[in-house]
């Protein structure tokens, strides 16, 4: 069982803050050696800084999991929801400035078919592809993300820690140990998390009813203030209610950490009212993002073939446009995976034609067209199609990928220059660091390539991996200086490498320092 798989039955990452007393004893008997868990002090309150460090401790494990996914298209789409929700929470006074500044508010995309989302201490937000694939519109997605945001902004994990007293830091550590153990011994992890006192643990893992109602109420206000249709929460509640009536077969793990009680339903119905207008229709953009999630979940040959069959069997000109675009988008992805270039391009042409009058939908279709050409081995066509549209993250990174696919030194240099400008604005973008490392390698600048690779690892909380790459870069710079090949620019880069190495080594020592 992988770390994320261990979290799925728990559903909400904030639930890591609570467990059973027996796990606390286990944590004391077997403290982790690396990375160390954040020391939360002897008091009953968890500070904002401690809460963030706890989230980072968990993220160090999750980011190494194969199910972690950085898809710029879906990440841009999610950011387009997450950003307005955060702004709305600040405007309403629900998200205090000190918390907004101290927490990271990073998004995490998980390649998993289950309908789930989770929030971690420190403002980290995780969304499963299965959730994106099942919601009917961005408003339903906003209702889930607004609810999770409210759990974080109201610091429910810290409030639970305060209620449960001094033992809680060890219980937090025990749950993180369970995640760590999952990657080494599935049986041990299962025993730790789902052992003989599992019923007691589950009761503590769930937020209290008051906290759930608070997250419902604040999340509802946040999404409404941000301009999302309140019917989105109605639609999401209906989906959860239907799954609850069907005794949830496992596809909706969100229900297990967010039990849909009659009180919550009644409370939300009173806020929503009985005479709302119809829900917003599925936009073409959302239909394509949902289809993209389905395409990214199709990792086996038979799953890819199912997407092809769905297009060839179900597509009809009289279908609603959103349904047509969803089938075509997923079909293009599937044909591309099967290397059926002619069929992929034919379906792509239909998709572009259908979306031409819809600006957001057409933009998403153009991105897919360029990426399809790259994946089909035509990077020059990809560059031509995306070059004039490079503004958001998805297009900036796609353009870099297309240029690098050409394997030309001048294009690699152009890519590294453009990516450095992007990283100047967004220095915590791991995929951009990956690409600039590749660009430097293609242009023959191994020193900068090593440093960029180190930065990519550092922003993924892999401090040891970053240190290893920086040490290799340091050794290379010394060798270059010895043979006279280190120019002035190289000397400046060597100085940056030395400084970054000292910083990360100090951070690593702090992480490994035994607790008092």
C-alpha positions in Angstrom: 0.0 0.0 0.0 1.4 3.4 -1.0 1.2 6.5 1.3 -1.7 8.0 -0.5 -3.5 4.7 -0.6 -3.2 4.7 3.2 -4.9 8.1 3.4 -7.8 7.3 1.1 -10.0 5.5 3.6 -9.4 8.4 5.9 -10.4 10.7 3.1 -9.6 14.0 4.7 -6.0 14.9 5.4 -6.9 17.0 8.4 -8.0 13.7 10.0 -4.4 12.9 10.5 -4.5 15.1 13.6 -6.6 12.5 15.5 -6.1 8.8 16.3 -6.2 6.4 19.1 -4.2 6.3 22.4 -2.5 3.0 21.5 -1.0 4.7 18.4 0.4 7.4 20.7 2.2 4.8 22.7 3.5 3.2 19.5 4.8 6.6 18.3 6.7 7.1 21.6 8.2 3.7 21.4 9.2 4.0 17.7 9.9 7.7 16.9 10.6 8.3 13.2 14.2 8.8 12.2 13.7 10.9 9.1 12.1 13.3 8.6 11.4 14.2 12.3 7.9 15.2 13.2 7.5 18.9 14.2 7.7 19.5 17.9 4.5 21.1 19.1 5.6 22.1 22.5 4.2 21.1 25.9 1.0 23.2 25.8 -2.3 22.2 24.5 -2.4 24.8 21.6 -0.8 24.2 18.2 0.7 27.4 16.7 0.3 28.4 13.1 3.9 27.6 12.4 3.6 24.2 14.0 0.5 23.4 12.0 2.4 24.3 8.8 5.4 22.2 9.7 3.0 19.3 10.4 1.5 19.7 6.9 5.0 19.8 5.3 6.0 16.6 7.2 3.1 14.8 5.6 3.7 16.4 2.2 7.3 15.1 2.2 5.8 11.6 2.0 2.9 12.3 -0.3 5.1 14.0 -3.0 7.1 10.8 -3.4 4.0 8.7 -4.3 3.4 7.6 -7.8 -0.2 8.8 -7.7 0.9 12.4 -7.2 0.3 14.2 -10.5 1.2 17.7 -11.8 -1.0 18.2 -14.8 -0.7 22.0 -15.7 -4.1 22.0 -17.4 -6.1 20.7 -14.5 -4.0 22.6 -12.0 -4.8 25.8 -13.8 -8.5 24.9 -13.8 -8.4 24.1 -10.0 -6.4 27.3 -9.3 -9.1 29.2 -11.1 -11.5 28.0 -8.4 -9.2 27.9 -5.4 -7.9 31.5 -5.8 -11.3 33.1 -5.8 -12.4 31.0 -2.9 -9.4 32.2 -0.9 -10.0 35.8 -1.9 -13.6 35.5 -0.8 -12.7 34.0 2.6 -10.3 37.0 3.1 -13.0 39.5 2.1 -15.5 37.9 4.5 -13.0 37.9 7.4 -12.9 34.2 7.7 -9.3 33.9 6.6 -7.1 36.0 8.8 -4.0 37.8 7.2 -1.5 36.0 9.5 -2.9 32.6 8.5 -3.0 33.5 4.8 0.6 34.6 4.9 1.9 31.6 7.0 0.2 28.8 5.1 1.2 27.6 1.7 -2.2 27.0 0.0 -0.6 24.6 -2.5 -2.8 22.3 -4.5 -2.1 18.5 -4.9 -3.7 16.5 -7.7 -4.1 12.7 -7.1 -4.5 10.1 -9.8 -7.3 8.2 -8.1 -10.8 7.2 -9.3 -12.5 7.7 -5.9 -14.6 10.8 -5.3 -12.5 12.5 -2.7 -10.7 15.7 -1.6 -8.6 16.4 1.4 -7.0 19.3 3.2 -3.8 19.0 5.2 -2.5 21.2 8.0 -0.7 24.2 6.6 -3.2 24.9 3.8 -2.4 22.1 1.4 -5.4 21.0 -0.6 -5.6 17.6 -2.4 -8.2 16.7 -5.1 -8.7 13.3 -6.6 -9.3 13.0 -10.4 -12.4 11.0 -9.5 -14.0 14.0 -8.0 -13.3 16.2 -11.1 -14.7 13.5 -13.3 -18.0 13.2 -11.4 -19.0 16.8 -10.6 -21.3 18.3 -13.2 -19.9 21.8 -13.1 -17.2 24.1 -11.5 -19.8 25.2 -8.9 -20.0 21.7 -7.4 -16.3 21.5 -7.3 -16.2 24.9 -5.6 -18.6 23.7 -3.0 -16.2 20.9 -2.0 -13.1 23.1 -2.1 -14.9 25.9 -0.1 -15.8 23.4 2.5 -12.2 22.2 2.8 -10.9 25.7 2.8 -13.2 26.4 5.8 -11.8 23.5 7.7 -8.3 25.0 7.3 -9.2 28.7 7.8 -11.0 27.8 11.0 -8.0 25.7 12.1 -10.2 22.7 13.0 -7.1 20.5 13.5 -5.7 22.9 16.1 -9.0 23.1 17.8 -9.3 19.4 18.0 -5.8 19.2 19.4 -6.7 21.6 22.1 -9.8 19.6 23.0 -7.9 16.4 23.2 -5.0 17.7 25.3 -1.3 17.0 25.6 -1.3 13.5 24.1 -2.5 14.8 20.7 1.0 15.6 19.3 1.9 12.0 19.7 -1.3 10.9 18.1 -0.6 13.2 15.2 2.8 11.5 14.9 1.3 8.1 15.1 -0.9 8.8 12.1 2.0 10.1 10.1 4.0 7.0 11.1 1.1 5.0 9.7 1.6 6.8 6.4 5.3 6.2 6.5 4.8 2.5 7.4 2.5 2.0 4.4 5.4 2.4 2.0 7.4 -0.3 3.8 5.0 -2.8 5.3 1.3 -2.8 4.3 0.4 -5.2 7.0 2.0 -3.0 9.7 0.3 0.1 8.3 -3.1 -1.6 8.3 -2.5 -2.8 11.8 -1.6 0.6 13.0 -4.6 2.4 11.3 -7.3 -0.2 11.1 -6.4 -2.5 14.0 -8.4 -3.8 16.9 -9.6 -0.3 18.0 -10.5 0.9 14.5 -14.0 1.9 15.6 -12.6 4.1 18.3 -10.1 5.6 15.8 -12.8 6.3 13.2 -14.8 8.2 15.8 -11.8 10.4 16.5 -10.9 10.8 12.8 -14.1 12.5 11.9 -14.7 16.1 12.6 -17.3 16.9 15.2 -20.8 17.7 13.9 -20.3 21.3 15.0 -17.2 21.6 12.9 -18.9 20.0 9.8 -21.8 22.4 10.1 -19.4 25.3 10.5 -17.5 24.2 7.4 -20.8 23.8 5.5 -22.0 27.3 6.6 -18.7 29.1 6.0 -18.0 27.2 2.8 -21.4 28.1 1.4 -20.8 31.8 2.2 -17.3 31.7 0.7 -18.4 30.1 -2.6 -21.4 32.5 -2.9 -19.2 35.6 -2.3 -16.7 34.3 -4.9 -19.5 34.2 -7.5 -20.1 30.5 -7.7 -23.7 29.3 -8.1 -25.1 28.1 -4.7 -26.8 25.4 -6.6 -23.4 23.8 -6.8 -23.6 22.8 -3.2 -27.1 21.5 -3.7 -25.9 19.3 -6.5 -22.9 18.0 -4.5 -25.1 17.3 -1.5 -27.5 15.4 -3.8 -24.7 13.2 -5.1 -23.4 12.5 -1.6 -27.0 11.7 -0.4 -27.5 9.3 -3.2 -24.2 7.6 -2.5 -25.1 7.4 1.2 -28.5 5.8 0.4 -26.7 3.2 -1.7 -24.4 2.5 1.2 -21.4 3.8 -0.6 -19.5 0.9 -2.1 -16.1 2.7 -1.7 -16.2 5.2 -4.6 -17.2 8.0 -2.3 -14.6 7.9 0.6 -15.5 11.6 1.2 -18.6 10.3 2.9 -16.6 8.4 5.5 -14.8 11.5 6.9 -17.8 13.8 6.2 -20.8 11.7 7.2 -23.9 13.3 5.6 -26.2 13.6 8.7 -29.8 14.6 8.5 -28.9 17.7 10.6 -26.4 18.8 8.0 -28.9 18.2 5.2 -31.6 20.2 7.0 -29.2 23.0 8.0 -28.0 23.4 4.4 -31.5 23.2 2.9 -32.6 26.0 5.2 -29.7 28.2 3.9 -30.3 27.3 0.3 -34.0 27.7 0.3 -36.7 25.8 -1.6 -37.2 27.9 -4.8 -33.8 28.1 -6.4 -33.5 28.4 -10.2 -32.1 25.4 -12.1 -28.5 24.6 -11.6 -25.9 26.1 -14.0 -25.5 23.8 -17.1 -22.2 22.1 -17.6 -19.8 24.5 -19.4 -17.8 23.2 -22.4 -14.6 24.0 -20.4 -15.7 21.9 -17.5 -16.9 19.1 -19.7 -13.4 18.9 -21.2 -11.7 19.1 -17.8 -13.9 16.3 -16.6 -12.9 14.3 -19.7 -9.3 15.1 -19.1 -9.5 13.6 -15.6 -11.0 10.5 -17.1 -8.3 10.3 -19.7 -5.5 10.7 -17.0 -7.2 8.0 -14.9 -7.0 5.6 -17.9 -3.7 4.0 -17.2 -4.4 0.5 -18.6 -5.0 -0.6 -22.2 -8.6 -1.7 -21.6 -9.4 1.6 -19.9 -8.1 3.6 -22.8 -10.1 1.4 -25.2 -13.2 2.1 -23.2 -12.8 5.8 -23.9 -12.4 5.1 -27.6 -15.5 2.9 -27.6 -17.5 5.5 -25.7 -16.7 8.1 -28.4 -17.3 5.7 -31.4 -20.5 4.3 -29.9 -22.1 7.3 -28.1 -21.2 10.3 -30.1 -24.1 11.8 -32.0 -24.5 15.3 -33.5 -27.8 15.9 -31.6 -26.2 15.4 -28.1 -25.8 18.5 -25.9 -22.6 20.3 -26.8 -21.0 19.6 -23.4 -21.5 15.9 -23.9 -20.1 16.1 -27.4 -17.0 17.9 -26.2 -16.4 15.6 -23.3 -16.6 12.5 -25.6 -14.3 14.1 -28.2 -11.7 15.4 -25.7 -11.4 12.0 -23.9 -11.3 10.3 -27.3 -8.5 12.5 -28.6 -6.5 11.6 -25.5 -7.2 7.9 -25.9 -6.4 7.8 -29.7 -3.1 9.6 -28.9 -2.2 7.0 -26.3 -3.0 4.3 -28.9 -0.8 6.2 -31.5 -3.8 6.4 -33.8 -2.7 9.8 -35.2 -5.2 10.1 -38.0 -8.2 9.4 -35.7 -6.8 11.7 -33.0 -6.5 14.6 -35.4 -9.9 14.0 -36.9 -11.6 14.0 -33.5 -9.5 17.1 -32.6 -10.8 18.9 -35.7 -14.4 18.2 -34.6 -13.6 19.4 -31.1 -12.1 22.7 -32.3 -15.1 23.3 -34.6 -17.6 22.7 -31.8 -15.9 24.9 -29.3 -15.0 27.8 -31.7 -17.7 30.1 -30.3 -16.9 29.4 -26.7 -13.7 31.3 -25.6 -12.9 29.2 -22.5 -13.7 26.0 -24.3 -11.8 26.9 -27.4 -8.7 27.8 -25.3 -8.8 24.4 -23.6 -9.3 22.7 -27.0 -6.3 24.6 -28.5 -4.1 23.4 -25.6 -5.1 19.8 -26.2 -4.4 20.2 -29.9 -0.9 21.5 -29.3 -0.1 18.8 -26.7 -1.5 16.1 -29.0 0.9 17.1 -31.7 3.8 16.9 -29.3 2.7 13.5 -28.1 2.3 12.3 -31.7 5.9 13.3 -32.4 5.3 16.6 -34.2 6.9 19.2 -31.8 7.3 21.8 -34.5 3.6 21.8 -35.0 3.1 22.1 -31.3 5.4 25.1 -31.0 3.5 26.8 -33.9 0.1 26.2 -32.3 1.0 27.3 -28.8 3.7 30.0 -29.3 1.2 32.9 -29.6 -0.8 31.9 -26.5 1.8 31.4 -23.9 0.4 33.3 -20.9 -0.9 30.9 -18.2 1.0 28.1 -16.6 -0.3 25.4 -18.8 0.7 27.1 -22.0 4.1 28.3 -20.7 5.1 24.8 -19.6 3.6 23.2 -22.8 5.6 25.6 -25.0 8.7 24.6 -23.1 7.9 20.9 -23.5 7.4 21.4 -27.3 10.6 23.3 -27.7 12.6 20.7 -25.7 11.1 17.9 -27.8 12.8 19.5 -30.9 16.2 18.7 -29.2 17.8 21.8 -30.7 20.3 23.9 -28.7 18.9 27.2 -29.7 15.4 26.1 -28.7 16.7 24.8 -25.4 18.3 28.2 -24.8 15.1 30.0 -25.6 13.2 27.7 -23.3 15.6 28.2 -20.4 15.4 32.0 -20.8 11.6 31.9 -20.8 11.4 29.5 -17.9 13.7 31.7 -15.8 11.4 34.6 -16.3 8.5 32.4 -15.2 10.4 31.1 -12.1 11.2 34.7 -11.2 7.5 35.1 -10.6 6.7 31.6 -9.4 9.8 30.1 -7.7 8.0 27.2 -6.2 6.9 25.6 -9.5 8.4 22.1 -9.5 7.6 21.2 -13.1 9.1 24.5 -14.3 12.3 23.6 -12.5 12.2 20.1 -14.1 11.9 21.7 -17.5 14.6 24.3 -17.0 16.9 21.6 -15.8 16.3 19.7 -19.0 16.8 22.9 -21.1 20.2 23.6 -19.5 21.2 19.9 -20.0 20.3 20.2 -23.7 22.3 23.4 -24.1 25.3 21.8 -22.5 25.2 23.8 -19.2 25.5 20.9 -16.7 26.2 23.1 -13.7 22.9 25.0 -14.0 21.1 21.8 -14.9 22.2 20.2 -11.6 21.2 23.3 -9.6 17.8 23.4 -11.3 17.3 19.7 -10.6 18.1 20.4 -6.9 15.6 23.3 -6.8 12.9 21.0 -8.2 13.5 18.5 -5.4 13.6 21.2 -2.8 10.2 22.6 -3.7 8.9 19.1 -3.4 10.2 19.0 0.2 12.9 16.4 -0.8 15.6 18.3 1.0 18.0 15.3 1.0 17.6 14.8 -2.7 18.2 18.5 -3.3 21.4 18.4 -1.1 22.7 15.4 -3.1 22.3 17.3 -6.4 23.8 20.5 -5.0 26.8 18.5 -3.7 27.3 17.1 -7.2 27.0 20.6 -8.6 29.6 21.8 -6.1 32.0 19.1 -7.0 31.5 19.8 -10.7 32.2 23.6 -10.2 35.4 22.8 -8.4 36.5 20.5 -11.2 35.6 23.2 -13.8 37.6 25.8 -11.8 40.6 23.5 -11.6 40.7 22.9 -15.4 39.9 26.6 -16.2 36.5 26.1 -17.8 34.5 28.0 -15.1 33.7 31.4 -16.5 32.4 34.5 -14.7 28.7 33.3 -15.0 29.8 29.9 -13.8 31.5 31.5 -10.8 28.2 33.3 -9.9 26.3 30.0 -10.3 28.8 28.3 -8.0 28.3 30.9 -5.4 24.5 30.4 -5.5 25.0 26.6 -5.2 27.2 27.0 -2.1 24.7 29.3 -0.5 21.7 27.0 -1.3 23.6 24.0 0.0 24.3 25.6 3.3 20.7 26.7 3.7 19.3 23.2 2.9 21.8 21.4 5.1 20.8 23.6 8.0 17.2 22.9 7.3 17.9 19.1 7.1 19.7 19.2 10.5 16.8 20.9 12.0 14.4 18.3 10.6 16.6 15.5 12.0 17.2 17.1 15.4 15.7 14.9 18.2 12.7 16.2 19.9 13.1 17.5 23.5 
